């Protein structure tokens, strides 16, 4: 990172716009903000009506519906698997025996058992679920590109921009990438990088967890920061006499947004999990999943409208072999503890009134257990769990067939998930967005999953 001593600037008017861009505002401030400035731009206006929030619990790799929230105890052994269903706080709703804490919170959430799409590829399906639209030009393992559709927080950032220094979206604690493959659906796609959500890559369960981009460099305090901000403003005023005013204004807006973030403690404090009591941290679980979910709740409280928590790294739930031991010993206990604590905590604090929690993966798993005692990819039928923001808990929406292969009732597509998310966020799903070449496109073409909010069966 380049740092410039202002005393070394011989002639302010002689600096070119190119020079300022090369140094960057983060260099002028002496702070680490390259990713922030590259993905956030100040907006000219912000809606007076605050949208509701969405917290996405993403089961990357795709959890088995047969062995969690859509069990088939009457099916043949090669379908039903090893786990037994247990009763929940909702009469008639049963879940896996290894989810006892979530069973006790069933009155807070609705289970949709008829989600469906036609893909069995991780990357294509992830894009579809996390954007509400099929990946443009999709093919097997098509990696992320700027041709992709925007993720939900990016669609929100474009249609409902803000200037208060709070990002429209934060993804944590992992970035979904493996070798040469970068999962699509995590960024703003064709809207461009300034609408990308923040990507936080670090384990909140580690004692030294922090987000460096939100910390001032050593020796920089708010007073000195104010002085540098004033100095940079003078530099920009000088530039405006010789540079294109439109481009200069865009640079200034980004700088002002960075300054707003750094001089406000609200967001930085949200990342400081040490502000939570030991009892609360223990309640969520002293593991990556639990502490990530606790951090997600704190970010929602700080005003971030879309937070995505990836439960595990890519393909974490991709159980092609030994699925029952993997679920029982490694995956389900931490998920059960963390998500049940999240729902109970948010319910007790009143946060569920204005936040929809959505838990799902990119597809389901095959009905039949394979030779390696696992289940393979299955897009035609999978589940989602929804709570808060007007969702009526304690209900099951949709039904799969007797072996969990296909929806036996109306299927809901990822496009419908997208319409539902945008509905909660206060964004019309038919809102028009424009790509980097200023070409118009409809943000979403799905239908809201109405039974979530009406309570009617479907």
N, C-alpha and C positions, 0 to 999 in steps of 0.2 A: 504494500500500500504506500503511495506517495504522500508525504507530508510536506507542506510548504510553509516556511516562515514568512509571515506578511512583511517583515522588515526588509526582506530581500527583494521585494517587488520594486523595481526602479521607476517604472512608469505605468500606472494603472491603465491609462487609456491605450497603451501599446499592446496590451494582452489581447490575443485573438480569442474568438469564441472556441476555436479548436483547442487552444491551450487550456481554457477553463474546463472544457469537457474532458480533456485527458487527465487533469488533476482530479476532477470530480468533487462533489461537495463533501463526501466523506473524508477526503484528504484534507480539505480546508478546515474541517472541524476536528480532525484527528480522531475519527471514530470509524468503526467497522460497519458500514452500511451499504456495501455495493449491491447486495441482493435486494435490500429494501428499496433502494432508489431504482433498481432495474425493474421492479415488479409493482411499484405503486406510483401513481401520479395524483396530484391534487385535482379535485373536481371543482367545477364552478358553482355547483349548487348541491344541496342535499335535501331529500324529501323531509317534510315536516312530520310525516307519519312514520314512526319507527316500526320496522317490520319485526315479526317474530323471528326466533332463531332456530337453527337446526344443528343438532349434534349427531354426526354419523359415526356409528361404531361399525367399522368395516372389517369383516372376517375374511381377510385376503387369502385366496386359495380356495375358498368356498367350503363352508361347513356342511356336513351331511344333515339334511332335514329329517331323514329316517331315524337318526340317533340323537336328536335334540328336541325339535318342536313339532314334528309331524310323524310320530312313531306309529308303527303298524304291527301291534302285538298279535293280531289274528292272522297275519301273513305267514307263509312258509318260513322256515328257519333261515334260508339263504337270502330272505328279504328283510325279516324283522331284526336280525342281528342279536347281539348278546345283552343289550340293556333292557331294563324294565321301565315302564311308564309309572309315574307317581302323580297323585292328585295335586292340585294347586289351590290358590285362594279363590280361583274362579271355578265354580261347579261345572263339571263336564270337560274342562280343559286339563289335559295331561301333558307332562313334559318328561324328559329323561331323568332317571333317578340320580344322575350326577349333577343335576341343576337344582338342588333343594332350596337354595336361597332365592333364585329366580322364581321358583314355584311359589314361594311365599309373597312375591311381588306381582303376581299375575293380574291382580285387579287393577294395576296401574297401566298395563299395556294390552295391545291387541296383536294377535298373530294373524298374518296373512299367509295362507297355505297354497295359494294358487298363482304365485308369481311364475312367469314363463317367458322364455325367448328361445331363439333357434340356434344359438352359438354354444360351442363347447370349448372354446379357446379362452385362456385366461385373459389375454390382453384385450381382445375384441370385447369380451363380456364385461370386463372391468370398465372400459370406456362407456359401454351402453348403460350400465347401472349408475355410474357416477356422473354422467352428463345428461341422461334421459334421451339420448339419441344414438343411433347406430353410427359407428365410426366411419367417416367418409373414406371411400376407397378401401374398405376393410378387407384384409386377407389374414391368413393364419400368422400369428405373431407379428402383426404390423405394429412397430414401435411408435412411441409418442412423437408427434410432429406438430408444426404450426398449422397443419391442415385439420387438426382434430377439432371437435366441438368443445366449447368451454365447460369446465366443471361448474357445479352449482354456485360456489362462491364467486367465481369469475363472472357468471351471468348476472349475479346480484351486483357485483362491483361496477359492471358496465351500466346497468339499468338504474341502480340506486346508489350513485357515488357518494362518498363522504369525504370530509376534510378535517376530521378531528384527530387524525393520527392513529386511529384504530383500524387495522386491516379488516377487509370484508371476509377473509377466510384464513384459517391456520390449519395446516395438516401436520400431524405428529404421530408417533415419534420416529417414524421411518419414511424414507422415500422409496417407492416401489420400483426397484431396479435390480436386475440380476444379470451379470455379465454384460453382453451387448444389448440386452433387452431393457428398455425403459417403458414401464406400464403407462399407456395413455389414460386420460381421464383425471389426471392430477393437476392439470394446468389450464390456462386460459385458451389454449389452442389458437384458432384463427383470430381471436380478439387481440392477440399480442401479449408480450411479457409484462406490460405494465398492469395487467389485470390478473396476473398469476397470484394464487394464494401464497402466504408464507409457508415455507417448508422448514419445519423444525426437526433436525435429526440428532437426537441425543436421548439417552435413557433417563427419564425423570426419577427413576428409582436409585440412580447413582448419587452418592453423597455430594459430588462436585458438579451436579447438573446446573447449567446456566445457559442463557442465550446471549452470546457475546455481542450480537448486533444491537442489543438494547442497553449496552453498558458504555459509559464514556471511557475513553482511553485514560491511562494514568496521567495525572496532572491536569486534567480538564475538568473544571467545575462549571456550574451553571453561569456564574458571572463572566468567566472568560468566554464561555460559549456565546453569551449575548454579544460580547464585543466582536467576536469573529463573525457572527451573523450580521451585525451592523456593517462591518467592513466588507463582507461579501455583497451586501446590498448596494454599497457604494460602487463596487466593481461592476455590478450588473447595470447600474444606472449609467455608468460610463459606456458600457458596451452598447447600450440601446441606441446610442447616437450613430453607430456604424454597423450594427448587426440587424438582422431581420427580427422585427419585434415579436412576431408570432413564436418563433423558435426560442427566443430569449425568455418569453413568458412561460413556456413549458418548462424550461430549466429552473426558473425561479419557483414555480409551483412545487416541483419535486423537492427543491431545497427547503422550502418552507414547511413541507410536510415532514421531512426528516427532522427538522428543528423542533417541530411540535411534538413528535414522538419522544425525542430525547429529553426535552425539558418537562415532560409530563411523566409522573411516576406511576400512573394508573396501570399501564400495560406491563411495565417492568415488574411491578409488584405482583401481577397475576402469575408471572412465571416463577415467583419465589415460593416454592412449596413449603419452605421452612416456616412460613406464616400460618400454616395449618397446624392444628394440635397433633400430637403423636397419636392420640386416640382416633382422630379422623383419618390419618394416614394408615393406621392399622386396619381401620374399618374397610377401606378400599383394597387393602392388601399391599404388602411390601414386595411388589413385583412390578415388572414393566407395564403390564396391562392395567393394574390397579392404579398406579401413580399417574399413568397417562390419562386415564379417565378422570382422575381428580384434577389434573391440570386442565383438562378440557372443560370441566365445570367452572374452574376459576376464570378461564378465558371467556366463557359465556357470560359470567358475572361482570367481567370487565368491558363487555359490550361487543365482543367479536360475534357476528351473527351466524357464521358457519364454521364449525370446528369438526374436522375429521380425525378420528383416532383409529389408526390401523392396529388391529390386534395381531401382532406378529409381523414378521417380514414376509416378503412375497412367497406365496404358496405355503404359508404357515399351516393352513387348514387343508392342504391338498393331500389327503390321506389315501394314497393308492395301495398302501400295504399296512398291516397291523393297526388298522384304524381304531379298534376298541381300546387297546392299551394306550395308544397315542391320545385319544380323547380323555380317557379316564385318568391317566397319570399326569398328562402335561397340559392339555388345552382347556378342558372344561372347568377344573377347579378355579383357576384364576379368572376365567370369564365369568363364572357364577358369582364369585365374590365381588369382582370389580363392577359389573353391570348392575347387580342387585343393590350394591351400595350407592351407585350413581342414581338409580331411580328413587330409592328411598330418601337419599339426601336431598335431591332436587325437589322431590315431593314435599318434604318437610320444610324446605326453605321457600316454597312457592315458585320455584323456577320452572316447574313443569307447565305452569299456566301459559308461559310465553316461549317455551322451547320444545320442539319436537325431537325426541330421541329416536333414531332409526338404526336398527341393527340388522345387517344382512351381508351376504357374500355376493360374488359375481354370478353364481349358479348353484345348483344342487349337486347331489351325488347319485350315481346309478342305483336303481333299486336292488339289483343283484350284487351280492358280495363276490368279489373276484377271487382268483386262486391264491392271491397274496394276502387274503383276509383284509382287503381294503375295498373302497368304492371309487369309481372313476368319475370323470366329468359328466354333468348332466344339466343341460340348459332348459329342457322342456318343463321342469317343475322344481321350484325351490320356495323358501320361506323368507319372510321379513317380520321383524318385531317393531312395533311403532308405539310411542307413548308421548303424551303431552301436547300442548298447543291446540287443544280442542279435540284430540283423539279420544274416543271413548274406550277406556280400558276394560278389561275383563270380557273380551269377546274374541271369537275366531271368525275370520273372514275368508271365505272360499274353502274349497275342499279338494284334495287330490284323490285320485282313484285308489283302489284297494292296495296297490303296491307302491304308491307314491311316484308313479311314472309320469302321469299327465294330470292337469287340472280336470276335475269332474264338474266344476262350476266355471263361471266366467273367469278367464285368465286375465291377469294384470301384467302388463309389459313394463319394461324399464322406462319407456316413454311416459307411462302413467305414474311411475314413481317420480319422474322429473316434474310432471305437472303438479303432483302433490307437494313436492318440496317447494316449488316456486309459489304455489298457493299459500303455503305457510309463511314464506318470506315476503309476501305482499307484492310479488312480481307477476304480472299477467303472463301466463305461459305462451301466449301468442305475441308477446312483445317482440319488436323487431330489433335485431342487432346488426352491426355492420362489421365486415372483416377489414383487414388492413388495406384492402383496395377499395374500401367504401361500398362493397356490394352488400345488399340487404339480405337477411335471412331470418326466418321465424325461429325464435329461441327454442320452442318445444311444441310438439304436435300430439302430446298425449292427453289423457283425460284424468281428472282428479279421482283418486280412489275414494269416492264419496262415503261408502260404508264406514270408513275409519271415523268419520265425523258425525254421521247420522246414527250409527249403531244398527242400521238395517243389515240383515244377512244378505250375502251375495255369493 
